[in-house]
Amino acid sequence: MDRDPGDALVIARILHIARREWLENVRQPTMIVTMAGLFAIIAGGVLMLMWRLEALHASPDGDKALAYWAGLLGLSLTSPSEELAAFVIVTLDFLVFSQLLGMTAVIAGHVGIHDRLCGTRPFLLLAPVRRTELLAGKILGALAMPLAVYLVLGGLASAIAASFSVAAASPSFLPPAPGWWVGFLIGAPMWSLWVAVLCVTASMRAPDVRT
């Protein structure tokens, strides 16, 4: 079955608008450094904790010391280093996911405001593109940068965390577990897409910058 040439033109227009938004984001190095820095701080802190738990796990008295201090806090842990590592790994997944949603919201919420401040909104509305195409391109363009940072740094942090032997007790939260792949490559991006749709739509419809 032959593809309708009109469909290819629609996709091309959407991708052109998305590419324009990507280039606008690339021209803001401070924003990129901030996003990457937040992910790097989270990943670095988690991996430092994993490295320390790995050392305690390998030490004959490490788990005993952890069990003692956990007992003082009212916690009863049978394998302290592995159980704490599982908590750290879940925290990594949550923080990386929440950072993705937060950064997507900020960038997507800036889309319509930026066009209004630059005076490009009237020209975009007069361009030979449907409003649905314009909206779809804006959404994809806003999503691209935070998603790229999330995939590179979040994926790298999870892969390094999975290399620690102390992480063996929680394999489902790290690669190569199928559930991790589904959540990392499908679940989180789909949530981020939903956030981008809401924020771009609100940004485009807001009556003024302050709103």
C-alpha positions as CSV (number, residue, x, y, z in Angstrom):
1,M,0.0,0.0,0.0
2,D,1.5,3.3,-1.1
3,R,1.9,6.1,1.4
4,D,0.0,9.3,0.8
5,P,2.5,12.0,-0.2
6,G,0.6,14.4,2.0
7,D,1.5,12.3,5.1
8,A,5.2,12.7,4.3
9,L,4.8,16.4,3.9
10,V,3.0,16.7,7.3
11,I,5.8,14.7,9.0
12,A,8.4,16.8,7.3
13,R,6.8,20.0,8.5
14,I,6.5,18.7,12.1
15,L,10.1,17.7,12.1
16,H,11.2,21.0,10.7
17,I,9.4,22.8,13.5
18,A,10.9,20.4,16.1
19,R,14.4,21.0,14.6
20,R,13.9,24.8,15.0
21,E,13.0,24.3,18.7
22,W,16.0,22.0,19.2
23,L,18.3,24.7,17.7
24,E,16.7,27.3,20.0
25,N,17.6,25.1,23.0
26,V,21.1,24.4,21.8
27,R,21.7,28.2,21.7
28,Q,21.2,28.3,25.4
29,P,24.3,26.6,26.8
30,T,23.5,27.6,30.4
31,M,20.3,25.6,30.3
32,I,22.0,22.6,28.8
33,V,24.8,22.7,31.4
34,T,22.3,23.1,34.2
35,M,20.3,20.1,33.0
36,A,23.4,17.9,32.6
37,G,24.8,19.2,35.9
38,L,21.7,18.2,37.9
39,F,21.7,14.7,36.4
40,A,25.5,14.4,37.0
41,I,25.1,15.5,40.7
42,I,22.3,12.9,41.2
43,A,24.3,10.2,39.4
44,G,27.5,11.0,41.2
45,G,26.0,11.1,44.6
46,V,24.2,7.8,44.1
47,L,27.3,6.1,42.6
48,M,29.4,7.3,45.6
49,L,26.9,5.7,48.0
50,M,26.9,2.5,45.9
51,W,30.7,2.4,46.0
52,R,30.7,2.8,49.7
53,L,28.1,0.1,50.2
54,E,30.1,-2.1,47.9
55,A,33.2,-1.7,50.2
56,L,31.1,-2.4,53.3
57,H,29.5,-5.4,51.6
58,A,33.0,-6.9,50.8
59,S,34.2,-6.3,54.4
60,P,33.7,-9.0,57.0
61,D,32.5,-6.5,59.6
62,G,30.8,-4.1,57.2
63,D,27.3,-5.6,57.4
64,K,27.6,-6.0,61.1
65,A,28.4,-2.3,61.5
66,L,25.5,-1.3,59.2
67,A,23.2,-3.6,61.1
68,Y,24.2,-2.0,64.4
69,W,23.6,1.6,63.2
70,A,20.4,0.6,61.5
71,G,19.3,-0.9,64.8
72,L,19.9,2.4,66.5
73,L,17.5,3.9,64.1
74,G,14.9,1.2,64.7
75,L,15.5,-0.7,61.5
76,S,15.9,-4.4,61.4
77,L,18.0,-5.4,58.3
78,T,19.1,-8.9,57.5
79,S,21.5,-7.9,54.8
80,P,22.1,-4.2,55.4
81,S,24.4,-3.4,52.5
82,E,22.1,-5.0,49.9
83,E,18.9,-3.6,51.3
84,L,20.4,-0.1,51.5
85,A,21.7,-0.5,48.0
86,A,18.2,-1.4,46.8
87,F,16.9,1.7,48.4
88,V,19.6,3.8,46.8
89,I,18.9,2.3,43.4
90,V,15.1,3.0,43.7
91,T,16.0,6.6,44.7
92,L,18.2,6.9,41.6
93,D,15.4,5.8,39.3
94,F,12.9,8.2,41.0
95,L,15.2,11.2,41.0
96,V,16.2,10.7,37.3
97,F,12.6,10.3,36.4
98,S,11.5,13.3,38.3
99,Q,14.3,15.5,36.9
100,L,13.2,14.5,33.4
101,L,9.6,15.6,34.0
102,G,10.7,18.8,35.7
103,M,13.0,19.8,32.9
104,T,10.5,18.9,30.3
105,A,7.9,21.1,32.0
106,V,10.3,24.1,32.2
107,I,11.3,23.9,28.5
108,A,7.9,23.1,27.2
109,G,6.4,25.9,29.3
110,H,8.8,28.4,27.7
111,V,7.9,27.5,24.1
112,G,4.9,29.8,23.6
113,I,6.4,32.6,25.8
114,H,9.6,32.6,23.8
115,D,7.6,33.0,20.5
116,R,5.6,35.8,22.0
117,L,8.6,37.7,23.3
118,C,10.5,37.3,20.0
119,G,7.5,38.4,18.0
120,T,7.5,35.2,15.9
121,R,4.0,34.0,16.8
122,P,2.1,35.9,14.1
123,F,4.5,34.6,11.4
124,L,4.2,31.1,12.6
125,L,0.4,31.3,12.5
126,L,0.5,32.7,9.0
127,A,2.9,29.9,7.8
128,P,1.5,27.1,5.6
129,V,1.2,24.7,8.4
130,R,-1.8,23.4,10.4
131,R,-2.0,24.4,14.0
132,T,-1.9,20.7,15.0
133,E,1.4,20.4,13.1
134,L,2.8,23.5,14.8
135,L,1.8,22.1,18.2
136,A,3.2,18.7,17.5
137,G,6.5,20.1,16.3
138,K,6.8,22.4,19.4
139,I,6.1,19.4,21.7
140,L,8.7,17.2,20.0
141,G,11.3,20.1,20.0
142,A,10.7,20.8,23.7
143,L,11.0,17.1,24.6
144,A,14.2,16.4,22.6
145,M,16.8,18.1,24.8
146,P,15.8,16.8,28.3
147,L,15.1,13.4,26.9
148,A,18.6,13.2,25.3
149,V,20.2,14.2,28.6
150,Y,18.1,11.7,30.5
151,L,18.9,8.8,28.1
152,V,22.7,9.5,28.1
153,L,23.3,10.3,31.8
154,G,20.5,8.4,33.3
155,G,21.3,5.3,31.3
156,L,25.0,5.6,32.1
157,A,24.4,5.9,35.8
158,S,22.1,2.9,35.8
159,A,24.6,0.8,33.9
160,I,27.4,1.7,36.3
161,A,25.2,1.0,39.3
162,A,24.3,-2.4,37.8
163,S,28.0,-3.3,37.8
164,F,28.3,-3.3,41.6
165,S,27.9,-6.7,43.2
166,V,25.9,-5.2,46.0
167,A,23.2,-4.4,43.5
168,A,22.6,-8.1,42.8
169,A,19.7,-8.2,45.3
170,S,17.6,-5.7,43.3
171,P,18.1,-6.7,39.6
172,S,14.6,-5.7,38.5
173,F,15.4,-2.0,39.0
174,L,18.6,-2.0,36.8
175,P,19.6,-3.1,33.3
176,P,19.4,-5.6,31.8
177,A,16.1,-6.4,33.4
178,P,13.2,-6.2,30.9
179,G,11.1,-4.1,33.4
180,W,13.9,-1.5,33.6
181,W,14.1,-1.2,29.9
182,V,10.3,-0.8,29.6
183,G,10.2,1.9,32.3
184,F,13.4,3.6,31.1
185,L,12.6,3.7,27.3
186,I,8.8,3.7,27.3
187,G,7.3,4.6,30.7
188,A,9.4,7.7,31.5
189,P,9.4,9.1,27.9
190,M,5.6,8.7,27.7
191,W,5.1,10.6,31.0
192,S,7.5,13.2,29.7
193,L,5.5,13.5,26.5
194,W,2.3,14.0,28.4
195,V,3.9,16.8,30.5
196,A,5.2,18.4,27.3
197,V,1.8,18.3,25.7
198,L,0.2,20.0,28.8
199,C,2.9,22.7,29.2
200,V,3.2,23.6,25.5
201,T,-0.6,23.8,25.2
202,A,-0.8,26.0,28.3
203,S,2.1,28.2,27.1
204,M,0.6,28.7,23.6
205,R,-2.8,29.6,25.0
206,A,-1.7,31.9,27.9
207,P,-3.0,35.4,27.2
208,D,0.2,37.1,28.4
209,V,3.7,36.3,29.7
210,R,2.9,36.8,33.4
211,T,0.0,34.3,33.1
